[in-house]
């Protein structure tokens, strides 16, 4: 029997190891789950571009990462603005080189009765959650194709899997992100690029706390009782799954919906 090293030489498929000091873009990277992802990937040695429409918050996030010894830059960008997305990606390339990893965490939601959803509200949710994901993926994927290696993780939602009342526009947008992820994974499977999605559920975030304050969600204790593990997750749980999906070890995982939900039945 040969050594593990000998066997690894014959593994088929794309590059088995990640490039060192990868160039990463995290959208919505200045708060909530996106911030946790930004911090974790930077701590792992990646160079992280924090994309966020709140420029001051993005700057604080990047400064915090650098203060902890990581490498980060801030980019004020609205993901619905295609020229702004392309300009931010050009800035990243000019400073660090081609983008190798993308995590799309930017998103918005609303609670509204279906018959009360205005065209403006529908379009806003779709524009940020679905179109914003499209803009960002299309802006960076040529870099990954040229390199023959890349990782994309979209953040969808368990609401798209089970359906959520008063959130038809949100569930529609996130369901489309799941479908988009699966199609991208198949289209780029032979290019060394993996594309997966994480639909969080039961995660304590600033957005969920805002919804609790508005009376749309129960308190944390009540929510935790509905989760098999008995407690809520947090941004670090999402970031840990994201780090794995962006790693070389996940090279054979693509087109997957990776639930991070404490065992919740979807």
Buried (B, 14 or more C-beta within 10 A) or exposed (E): EEEEEEEEEEEEEBEEEBBEEBBBBBBBBBBBBBBBBBBBBBBBEBBBBBBBBBEEBBBBBBEBBEEEEBBBBBBBBBBBBBEBBBEBBEBBBEEBBBBBBBBBBBBBBBBBEEEEBEEEEBEBBBBBBBBBBBBBBEBBBEBBBEBEBBBBBBBBBBBBBEEBEBBBBBBBBBBBBBBBBBEBBEEBBEBBBBBBBBBBBBBBBEBBBEBBEEEBBEEBEEBBEEBEEEBBBBBBBBBBBBBBBBBEEBBEBBBBBBBBBBEBEE
